[in-house]
Amino acid sequence: MTKADIVNEISKQTGIEKVTVKKTVEAFMESIKGSLQKNDNVYLRGFGSFIVKKRAEKTARNISKNTTIIIPEHFIPAFKPAKIFANAVKKKVKK
C-alpha cells in the first residue's frame, strides 16, 4: 500500500477531499520524523511506537577491497507494533 492508496482509502471512508487528506497524512509523517530527529519516541496506543534505536559500533569487512572497516555507533528509526495490532496481523496472515 502506498501513500496515495492510504489517502484514497481515508478519503473514501470519511468523505473528506483527497487534497485535505493528503496534507493531513504528510503533516502526520513530518511530525513523526521531526520527533524522532529530536530523539523523542512517538507512542500511538493500540497501533505501535515509532522509536529511535541505538546501534553499537561494530567491525565489518569491505569484501571488494578485502579490508576491515569500523562502522561507528549510530541511531536508526524503528517501529514496534502494539501487541493487539501484532496479534491481529498474526491471526489474519496465512502462509
N, C-alpha and C positions, 0 to 999 in steps of 0.2 A: 504494500500500500504506500503510495506516495503522498506528499503534502497536498497535491491537487486533489487526490482521492479523499483525503481527510476533509478538506474544505468542502467538496461536493457533498459528502455524507452529512456533515454538520448542517450545511445549508438546506439539504433535503429534509432532515429531521426537525429543524427549528423554524424553517421558513424565512430565515434571515438571508439577506443578499450575500452572494458569494464574495463580493469585494469587501464587505464588512467582516465576514468570517475570516477571510484571508489575512486581513490586518490584525485581527484578534489572535489568530494562530501564530503569526510571525512575532507579535508582541510577546506572546507567551514563551516562545522559544528564545527570544532575545533576553527575556527576564531570567530564564533558567541559565543561559550561557553567562550572563553578567554575574549572577550569584556564584556560579562555580568558579569564575575567574577571580572572584574576591575570596575564594576558599570557603564559601558558605554553601552547605548542603541544602537541597530542596526536598521537602517531605510532602508527599501527596497521599494522605490516608486512604487506604483501600486500593491504591494504584501501585505506588512504589516510591523509591527515593533516588534522586539524582545526587551522586556523591563524588567527592574528589578522593582518589586513591593515590597513595604514595608508593612508587616503585623504587626499590633499593638499587644502589649501584651494583653493576654486575660486569663480569668479563665475558666477552663474546669473541667470535672468530670471523675475520673477513676471509671467506673461502677463496675468493679470486686472487687476493694478494698473499694469502697464507700468513696473515699477521693476526696478532691479538689486539683487540681494542677494548677500551673501558667505556661502558655506557653509564653516564652519570645518573645519580638519583634524580627522579623527575616525578611529576604528578600527572595523572590522567583522569578524565571524566569517566564515570561508570553509572550504570543503572542497576538497582536492586529491586526486583518486583516485590510487592506485598505478598504475604503468604496466601491470602484469599485469592488474589489475582493469579499467582503461580499455580495454586491447586486447581483453579477453574481451567487454566490452559492445559494442565496435565490430563484432566478428565476429558477434554474436548479433542485433543490431538491424538490421532491413532496412527500407528506406523504401518 
